[in-house]
Amino acid sequence: MAGRAADSTVLAGARVVLPTGTVENGRVTVESTRISGSAPEDARIVDLTGHWVVPGFVDMHNHGGGGASFTSGTVDEVLHGIRTHREHGTTTLVASTVTGEMDFLARRAGILSELVEQGDLAGIHFEGPFISPCRKGAHSEQLLRYPDPAEVRKLVDAGRGAARMVTLATELPGGLDSVRLLADLGVIAAIGHTDATYEQTIEAIDAGATVATHLFNAMPPLAHREPGPIAALLEDDRITVELINDGTHLHPAILELAYHHKGAGRVALITDAMDAAGFGDGQYQLGPLAVSVTDGVARLVEGGSIAGSTLTLDTAFRRAVTIDRIPVEDVVRSISANPARLLGVDDRVGSLEPGKDADLVVLDEDFVLAGVMRKGEWIIEPKTA
């Protein structure tokens, strides 16, 4: 049963994951929409013994869900997609677009920016059209273009301050100048869908790139004589790497490799979700391309390339802990604190600290989602004895 919590609510008895570590039999006090450092005597007590309480998830790379596309859906459809992911624990979400005509993307940026201004979204991520045709993945090759700084600036400006990230193949003409432009504008320059060499990737990092878009996917594989972008992105502490932990995009050994080299402070778990997330198998559109989803795996009808995911972050969390054996505290950093820091919203979300928004997720002892609260309001209220 969803609804607003009492003005003062204490979530008691759970394992609570704080920035300093896990507290057994912990307490989280919610005052209206925020986390409080103390509770009045008449506060409502919610007994969450046997559960975990972790910060709300922050997804910085998401194309849609619940049957709705962030690239082409109406405002109501986009809001439905946002609600779908909230029901899976994602209390902060960036809307990602896919490659399209420049004017179309600029118009979409205007629409999505209104939802940012309303507080429904945390920003806009442009994935394409400034990517390599060699590593296009589920993007229309006919619509790709070089990252001309003037055109990159056009999209950023169309977002009216809501643009948070642009994915670029930085080896293309104009790539390095576009990275410098984005850095000057305070927008994340992300290296992705790239055919860059090791040396070219280092140049892009030196120019100001700070994120690797879904590391390992849509880029040359690691090779012993041609290490390519993966080696450069793994070894540099200035880069945070996105990882899609759905069991399809990455083998568990590769996830472990990334955590080993980057450390939990430089990993961001993302969904790269498309319309089918939280909706089901069937036929979909990703931008102009037809996608078929079978057994939860999205692939282009023509060519069979993986086309985003149907992942939700509660599943990514559970896999990371139970299958990949990543410590819970490290998963929390990767799924909440790190993306919040990158997006510049860590003063409000990403950790359970007094003064921050009361955004949190309740998990049972098997790490299955049991409750979601956003700004003090239960989206999914946990069942208690």
C-alpha positions as CSV (number, residue, x, y, z in Angstrom):
1,M,0.0,0.0,0.0
2,A,1.6,3.3,-1.1
3,G,1.2,6.6,0.6
4,R,2.8,9.3,2.6
5,A,4.5,8.3,5.8
6,A,3.6,9.9,9.1
7,D,5.3,13.3,9.7
8,S,7.9,11.5,11.8
9,T,8.7,7.8,11.1
10,V,11.5,5.7,12.5
11,L,12.5,2.6,10.4
12,A,14.0,0.4,13.1
13,G,15.6,-3.0,13.4
14,A,17.1,-3.3,9.9
15,R,20.7,-3.5,8.7
16,V,21.2,0.1,7.6
17,V,24.0,0.8,5.1
18,L,25.5,4.2,5.8
19,P,28.5,5.9,4.2
20,T,30.6,4.7,7.2
21,G,29.5,1.0,6.9
22,T,26.6,-1.2,7.9
23,V,24.8,-0.7,11.2
24,E,23.2,-3.8,12.7
25,N,19.8,-3.1,14.3
26,G,19.9,0.4,12.8
27,R,17.4,3.3,12.7
28,V,16.5,5.7,10.0
29,T,14.3,8.7,11.0
30,V,12.2,10.4,8.4
31,E,10.7,13.8,9.0
32,S,8.3,14.8,6.3
33,T,10.4,14.5,3.0
34,R,13.9,14.2,4.6
35,I,16.1,12.1,6.8
36,S,16.4,13.5,10.3
37,G,19.1,13.0,12.9
38,S,16.6,12.5,15.8
39,A,13.0,11.5,16.3
40,P,10.2,12.9,18.5
41,E,8.7,10.7,21.2
42,D,5.5,10.3,19.2
43,A,7.2,9.1,16.0
44,R,5.7,6.1,14.2
45,I,7.9,3.0,14.5
46,V,8.2,0.7,11.6
47,D,9.8,-2.6,12.6
48,L,12.1,-3.8,9.7
49,T,13.9,-6.6,11.6
50,G,15.4,-9.0,9.1
51,H,15.6,-6.4,6.4
52,W,18.2,-4.1,4.8
53,V,17.7,-0.4,4.4
54,V,19.9,1.2,1.6
55,P,19.8,4.5,-0.2
56,G,17.4,4.9,-3.2
57,F,19.1,3.8,-6.4
58,V,20.4,6.4,-8.9
59,D,20.4,5.3,-12.6
60,M,22.4,7.6,-14.8
61,H,21.8,5.7,-18.1
62,N,18.2,4.6,-18.8
63,H,16.2,4.7,-22.1
64,G,12.7,3.7,-20.8
65,G,10.6,1.1,-19.1
66,G,7.0,-0.1,-18.5
67,G,6.5,0.0,-22.3
68,A,7.5,3.6,-22.5
69,S,10.4,5.2,-24.4
70,F,12.2,8.3,-23.1
71,T,13.3,9.0,-26.7
72,S,9.9,9.0,-28.3
73,G,7.2,8.7,-25.7
74,T,4.6,11.4,-24.7
75,V,5.1,13.2,-21.4
76,D,2.5,10.8,-19.8
77,E,4.4,7.8,-21.2
78,V,7.7,9.1,-19.9
79,L,6.2,9.6,-16.5
80,H,4.9,6.0,-16.6
81,G,8.4,4.8,-17.4
82,I,9.8,6.8,-14.5
83,R,7.2,5.3,-12.2
84,T,8.0,1.8,-13.4
85,H,11.6,2.2,-12.4
86,R,10.7,3.8,-9.1
87,E,8.7,0.7,-8.2
88,H,12.0,-1.2,-8.6
89,G,14.0,1.1,-6.3
90,T,15.3,3.8,-8.7
91,T,14.3,7.0,-6.9
92,T,16.7,9.2,-9.1
93,L,16.8,8.7,-12.8
94,V,18.4,10.3,-15.9
95,A,16.6,9.9,-19.2
96,S,18.8,8.7,-22.0
97,T,18.0,9.3,-25.7
98,V,19.3,7.3,-28.7
99,T,20.6,8.5,-32.0
100,G,18.1,10.5,-34.1
101,E,18.0,13.6,-36.3
102,M,19.5,16.6,-34.6
103,D,16.3,18.7,-34.7
104,F,14.3,15.8,-33.3
105,L,16.8,15.3,-30.4
106,A,16.7,19.0,-29.7
107,R,12.9,18.9,-29.4
108,R,13.1,15.9,-27.2
109,A,15.6,17.7,-24.9
110,G,13.1,20.5,-24.6
111,I,10.3,18.1,-23.5
112,L,12.5,16.1,-21.1
113,S,14.0,19.3,-19.6
114,E,10.5,20.2,-18.3
115,L,10.4,17.0,-16.4
116,V,13.8,17.8,-15.0
117,E,12.5,21.2,-13.8
118,Q,9.5,19.5,-12.2
119,G,11.8,17.1,-10.3
120,D,10.7,13.9,-12.1
121,L,14.1,13.4,-13.8
122,A,17.6,14.2,-12.7
123,G,18.8,15.1,-16.2
124,I,19.2,14.1,-19.8
125,H,21.9,11.9,-21.3
126,F,22.5,12.0,-25.1
127,E,23.8,8.7,-26.3
128,G,24.4,9.4,-29.9
129,P,24.5,10.6,-32.6
130,F,28.2,11.4,-32.1
131,I,29.4,7.7,-32.0
132,S,31.4,5.4,-34.2
133,P,29.7,3.5,-37.0
134,C,32.1,0.7,-36.2
135,R,30.6,0.3,-32.7
136,K,27.1,1.6,-33.3
137,G,25.3,-1.2,-31.5
138,A,21.5,-0.4,-31.5
139,H,21.9,3.0,-33.2
140,S,21.0,3.9,-36.8
141,E,24.1,4.2,-38.8
142,Q,22.4,6.6,-41.3
143,L,21.9,9.1,-38.5
144,L,25.4,9.1,-37.0
145,R,27.5,12.2,-37.3
146,Y,30.9,13.5,-36.2
147,P,31.0,15.3,-32.8
148,D,31.2,18.8,-34.2
149,P,31.4,21.0,-31.0
150,A,28.8,23.4,-32.5
151,E,26.3,20.6,-32.8
152,V,27.2,19.1,-29.4
153,R,26.5,22.6,-28.0
154,K,23.2,22.7,-29.8
155,L,21.9,19.7,-28.0
156,V,23.2,20.8,-24.6
157,D,21.6,24.2,-25.0
158,A,18.3,22.5,-26.1
159,G,18.3,20.9,-22.7
160,R,18.0,24.3,-20.9
161,G,20.5,23.3,-18.2
162,A,19.2,19.7,-17.9
163,A,21.9,18.0,-20.0
164,R,24.0,15.9,-17.6
165,M,26.0,13.6,-20.0
166,V,26.9,13.1,-23.7
167,T,28.4,9.9,-25.0
168,L,31.0,10.4,-27.7
169,A,33.4,8.4,-29.8
170,T,36.1,10.8,-28.9
171,E,38.5,9.5,-31.7
172,L,36.2,11.0,-34.4
173,P,36.9,14.4,-35.9
174,G,35.9,17.1,-33.4
175,G,35.8,14.6,-30.5
176,L,38.5,16.1,-28.3
177,D,37.3,19.6,-28.8
178,S,33.8,18.4,-27.9
179,V,35.1,16.8,-24.7
180,R,36.8,20.1,-23.8
181,L,33.6,22.0,-24.5
182,L,31.5,19.6,-22.3
183,A,34.0,19.9,-19.5
184,D,33.8,23.7,-19.7
185,L,30.0,23.5,-19.6
186,G,30.0,21.2,-16.6
187,V,28.4,18.3,-18.6
188,I,29.9,14.8,-18.3
189,A,31.8,13.7,-21.4
190,A,31.4,9.9,-21.6
191,I,33.6,7.7,-23.8
192,G,31.4,5.1,-25.5
193,H,30.4,3.4,-28.7
194,T,34.0,4.0,-29.6
195,D,36.7,2.4,-31.8
196,A,39.5,4.4,-30.2
197,T,43.0,3.1,-29.5
198,Y,44.6,3.0,-26.1
199,E,46.5,6.2,-26.9
200,Q,43.4,8.0,-28.3
201,T,41.5,7.1,-25.1
202,I,44.2,8.6,-22.9
203,E,44.0,11.8,-25.0
204,A,40.3,12.0,-24.4
205,I,40.7,11.5,-20.6
206,D,43.3,14.2,-20.5
207,A,40.9,16.5,-22.4
208,G,38.3,16.0,-19.6
209,A,36.3,12.8,-20.2
210,T,35.2,11.3,-16.9
211,V,32.9,8.3,-17.6
212,A,33.0,5.1,-19.7
213,T,29.6,4.3,-21.2
214,H,28.7,0.7,-20.4
215,L,32.4,-0.5,-20.3
216,F,33.3,-3.5,-22.4
217,N,30.2,-3.1,-24.6
218,A,30.3,-1.3,-27.9
219,M,34.1,-0.9,-27.9
220,P,37.1,-3.0,-29.0
221,P,37.9,-5.9,-26.7
222,L,41.0,-6.0,-24.5
223,A,43.9,-7.5,-26.5
224,H,47.5,-8.1,-25.4
225,R,49.1,-6.1,-28.2
226,E,46.3,-3.6,-28.8
227,P,44.9,-2.8,-25.3
228,G,42.4,-0.4,-26.8
229,P,40.1,1.8,-24.7
230,I,39.3,-0.8,-22.0
231,A,42.8,-0.8,-20.6
232,A,43.0,3.0,-20.5
233,L,39.5,3.3,-18.9
234,L,40.2,0.7,-16.3
235,E,43.6,2.1,-15.2
236,D,42.8,5.8,-14.9
237,D,41.3,7.0,-11.6
238,R,39.7,10.0,-13.3
239,I,37.2,7.6,-15.0
240,T,34.1,6.1,-13.5
241,V,32.9,3.0,-15.5
242,E,29.3,2.1,-16.1
243,L,28.5,-1.6,-15.9
244,I,25.3,-3.4,-17.0
245,N,24.9,-6.2,-14.5
246,D,22.1,-8.2,-16.1
247,G,23.9,-11.5,-16.8
248,T,23.7,-10.8,-20.6
249,H,26.0,-7.9,-21.2
250,L,28.8,-9.0,-18.9
251,H,30.1,-12.3,-17.5
252,P,30.5,-12.3,-13.7
253,A,34.3,-12.6,-14.1
254,I,34.4,-9.4,-16.1
255,L,32.3,-7.6,-13.5
256,E,34.8,-8.8,-10.9
257,L,37.7,-7.6,-13.1
258,A,36.2,-4.1,-13.3
259,Y,35.7,-3.8,-9.5
260,H,39.2,-5.1,-8.9
261,H,40.8,-2.5,-11.1
262,K,38.6,0.5,-10.5
263,G,37.6,-0.1,-6.8
264,A,34.0,0.4,-5.7
265,G,34.4,4.2,-5.8
266,R,34.7,4.3,-9.6
267,V,32.0,1.9,-10.6
268,A,28.4,3.0,-11.5
269,L,25.8,0.2,-12.0
270,I,23.3,1.2,-14.6
271,T,20.4,-0.4,-16.5
272,D,20.7,0.9,-20.1
273,A,17.0,-0.1,-19.9
274,M,14.7,0.2,-22.9
275,D,10.9,0.1,-23.1
276,A,10.6,-3.5,-22.1
277,A,12.1,-3.1,-18.7
278,G,9.4,-4.0,-16.2
279,F,7.0,-4.8,-19.0
280,G,7.8,-8.1,-20.8
281,D,8.8,-9.8,-24.0
282,G,7.5,-8.6,-27.4
283,Q,8.2,-6.2,-30.3
284,Y,9.5,-2.7,-29.6
285,Q,11.1,0.3,-31.2
286,L,14.4,1.8,-30.1
287,G,14.6,5.1,-31.9
288,P,14.0,4.1,-35.6
289,L,15.1,0.5,-35.1
290,A,12.9,-2.6,-34.5
291,V,13.7,-4.6,-31.4
292,S,12.6,-8.0,-30.4
293,V,12.7,-9.0,-26.7
294,T,12.8,-12.7,-25.9
295,D,13.3,-14.2,-22.5
296,G,14.2,-10.7,-21.2
297,V,17.0,-10.1,-23.8
298,A,16.5,-7.2,-26.2
299,R,18.1,-7.6,-29.7
300,L,17.7,-5.7,-33.0
301,V,15.4,-7.5,-35.4
302,E,18.0,-6.8,-38.2
303,G,21.5,-8.0,-37.3
304,G,20.7,-9.3,-33.8
305,S,22.8,-6.8,-31.8
306,I,22.0,-6.4,-28.2
307,A,19.6,-3.4,-27.9
308,G,19.9,-2.0,-24.4
309,S,18.5,-4.2,-21.6
310,T,15.3,-5.0,-19.7
311,L,17.2,-4.6,-16.4
312,T,15.9,-2.8,-13.3
313,L,18.3,-1.8,-10.6
314,D,16.8,-4.0,-7.9
315,T,17.8,-7.0,-10.0
316,A,21.3,-5.5,-10.6
317,F,21.7,-5.0,-6.9
318,R,20.6,-8.6,-6.0
319,R,22.9,-10.1,-8.7
320,A,25.9,-8.1,-7.6
321,V,25.5,-9.4,-4.0
322,T,24.3,-12.9,-4.5
323,I,26.0,-14.0,-7.7
324,D,29.0,-11.7,-8.1
325,R,29.7,-11.7,-4.3
326,I,30.4,-8.0,-4.2
327,P,30.2,-6.6,-0.6
328,V,26.9,-4.9,0.0
329,E,28.6,-1.6,1.0
330,D,30.4,-1.6,-2.4
331,V,27.2,-2.3,-4.3
332,V,25.5,0.6,-2.5
333,R,28.4,3.0,-3.5
334,S,28.1,1.8,-7.1
335,I,24.3,2.0,-7.4
336,S,23.7,5.1,-5.4
337,A,26.5,7.3,-4.1
338,N,28.8,7.2,-7.2
339,P,26.2,8.2,-9.8
340,A,24.8,10.8,-7.4
341,R,28.3,12.3,-7.1
342,L,28.8,12.3,-10.9
343,L,25.4,13.9,-11.5
344,G,26.1,16.6,-8.9
345,V,23.1,15.7,-6.8
346,D,24.9,14.0,-3.9
347,D,24.0,16.9,-1.6
348,R,20.4,15.5,-1.8
349,V,20.5,11.8,-2.6
350,G,22.8,8.8,-2.8
351,S,23.3,8.1,0.9
352,L,21.4,7.9,4.1
353,E,22.4,11.0,6.0
354,P,20.5,13.7,7.9
355,G,19.2,16.5,5.7
356,K,19.1,14.4,2.5
357,D,15.9,13.4,0.8
358,A,14.2,10.4,2.4
359,D,14.9,8.2,-0.6
360,L,15.5,4.6,0.4
361,V,15.0,1.0,-0.5
362,V,14.0,-1.9,1.8
363,L,15.3,-5.3,0.9
364,D,14.6,-8.6,2.6
365,E,17.2,-11.0,3.8
366,D,17.6,-12.5,0.3
367,F,18.0,-9.0,-1.2
368,V,14.6,-9.0,-2.8
369,L,12.9,-5.6,-2.9
370,A,10.4,-5.2,-0.2
371,G,9.8,-1.4,0.0
372,V,10.6,1.9,-1.7
373,M,10.4,5.4,-0.3
374,R,10.9,8.6,-2.2
375,K,11.0,12.0,-0.5
376,G,9.3,10.5,2.5
377,E,6.4,8.8,0.5
378,W,6.1,5.1,0.3
379,I,5.9,4.0,-3.4
380,I,5.9,0.4,-2.1
381,E,5.2,0.1,1.6
382,P,7.0,-2.9,3.2
383,K,4.8,-5.5,4.9
384,T,5.5,-5.7,8.6
385,A,4.3,-8.0,11.2
